[in-house]
Amino acid sequence: MLAKFKTFNASDIEINRLQDNIADGFNPVLTADILDFNIVKSQALKVGDNVVNHRLGRPPIGWIVIRKRGPGNFYDKQDSNLTPASNIVINSDSAVTVDLYFF
């Protein structure tokens, strides 16, 4: 996760107001869930269920295939996953290597 916009206490009230406006605009973006992520590169998937360690330390909100080195369709089985804080179960219809973005 990215750090929040930090302000400092200035003697000029206009500078303080400007900092507050910048913080109000940037902090929701900087703390967006999609920016608390991990990328798993070169993950080999086999046909059927694949257990992938997402390394987030919490259950993922979602995931995106950011590179696919061959044809294939995928879906997750998180609704029945007993260990969502450490891994994700991805079902693949083909053997393919992918890069995955977990957030």
N, C-alpha and C positions, 0 to 999 in steps of 0.2 A: 504494500500500500504506500502511496506517496504521502509525503509530509504535508500537513496543512499549511496554508499561508500564515506566516507569523507577522504579528504587528509589534510595534514598539510604542511606548508612550512618549509622544512628542509634545513640546510646549505649545505648538500651533494647533488649534482645534480643527482647522481645515485639513491639515495633514492626517490627524487622527480620523476624521470623517472619511477622507479618501481611502485610508487603509481599511476601515470597516467596510466600505463599499466593495473594495477589491476582494476582501476576505469573504463577504457574502456571495460574491459571484464565483470565485474560484473554489472555495472549500467543498461545495457539493460535488463539483467535478473531480477534485483531487481525492475524495473519499468514496467515489463510486465503486460498487462491488466488482465491476468488471476490471478494475485496475488492481485488485488484490488477486494476483494470478500466478500461475506456474505453467511453463511450456515444457512438455515432454516431447523430445525429438526422437525420430527414428524408432517409433514403437511398432514392432512387428505384430500384426494381428493375424490370427488363424481363423479359419471358418468356424463359426459358432461363438461361444462365450469366451471373452478374454478379460482377465482381471488386470487392471492397470493401476499402479500406484500414482496418484495425482500429486502427492507431496504438498498438499495445502495445509494439512493439520486440522482440517475441518471439512464437513461435507461440502462438496462443490455446489454452487448455484447453477452452473451450467458448464458446457464445454463446446468447443468449436474445432473442427478439423481444419487446420491451417495449411497443411500440405498433404497431398495424397499421391503416392507413387504407383498408382495403378487403379483399375476400376474396383468399385466396391460400394456397398450401402451399409450403413451402421445405425444402430440404436442402442440406447443404454437400458439397463435393467435395474436402475437405482431404487425403484419402488420396492424391490424384493432383496436388495443388497443389505446384508447384516453388518457390514463394516464400512459405511459411507464416509466416515471421517478419514479413512486411510486409502481407500481405493474406489474404483468405479468398475462396473461390469459393462463391457461393450460387446455387443453381438455384431459380428461381421458376416456378410454373405460371401466373402472371398478372402484369400490370403493376400495381404497387402501391408506395406509399411507406411505409417502416417506420422505427422507431427500434430500434437494436440495442445490446445490452449484451454486450460482449466481456470475457472474463476469462481 
